[in-house]
Amino acid sequence: MAIKKNIMIDGIEVSFKASATVPRLYRAKFHKDIFKDFSMLKQSVEENDEENSGLGIESLEVFEQLSWVMAKHADPENVPDDPDKWLEQFNVFSIYQILPELMELWGLNMKSQAESKKSLSQLTAK
């Protein structure tokens, strides 16, 4: 079951969607593992803060890619195929404001998948 959330970025309401498809879309587009990247990004953000951001370029790139994939998944017809073109519509926005929202969305998705698997195993176990 997919979960959607709208987040205001630079005065623009952007739809994001999390589902089991996101890791596949991320891997197909960027040839990387979303779980490893997301874990690295989360750790990097936790070790820094908005005032004294020491985030490396890799962390920012992962954030941009993750954001784009989830936005593209939510609205494939209106989000450009090129992440750079999608990012061009915004002025600079804070990773520290948007990432927690995306992390919450991703967490809700992971929780709903775990609950679905649990329900399925209960139905099939006899």
C-alpha positions, 0 to 999 in steps of 0.5 A, a space after each residue: 500500500 502506497 502512502 502519499 504526503 504533500 510537502 511545501 517546498 519554497 512555496 510550492 506544494 509537492 506530492 511525494 509517494 512511498 511504496 515498495 516500488 521506490 527502491 526499484 525506481 531508485 536503483 533503475 535510475 541511479 544504480 544504487 541501493 536506496 537503503 544504504 544511501 538512506 542510512 548514510 544520509 540519515 546518519 550524516 544529517 544526525 551528525 550535523 545541524 542546520 546552523 553548522 551544516 557539514 554535509 558532504 556533496 554525497 549526502 546532498 546528492 542522495 537527498 536530491 535523488 531520494 526526493 526526486 524519486 518520491 516526487 516522480 513516483 507521486 506525480 509521474 506526469 508533472 515531474 520531469 524525467 531529469 532530476 536537475 530539471 525538477 530541482 530548477 523549479 525551487 530556490 535553495 531549500 533546507 535538507 533539515 526541513 524536508 528530510 524529516 518529512 520524507 523520513 516520516 513518509 518512508 517510515 510509515 511505508 515500511 511500517 505498513 509493509 511490515 504489517 501487511 506481511 504479518 497479516 498475510 502470514 497469519 492468514 496463510 499459517 495453519 
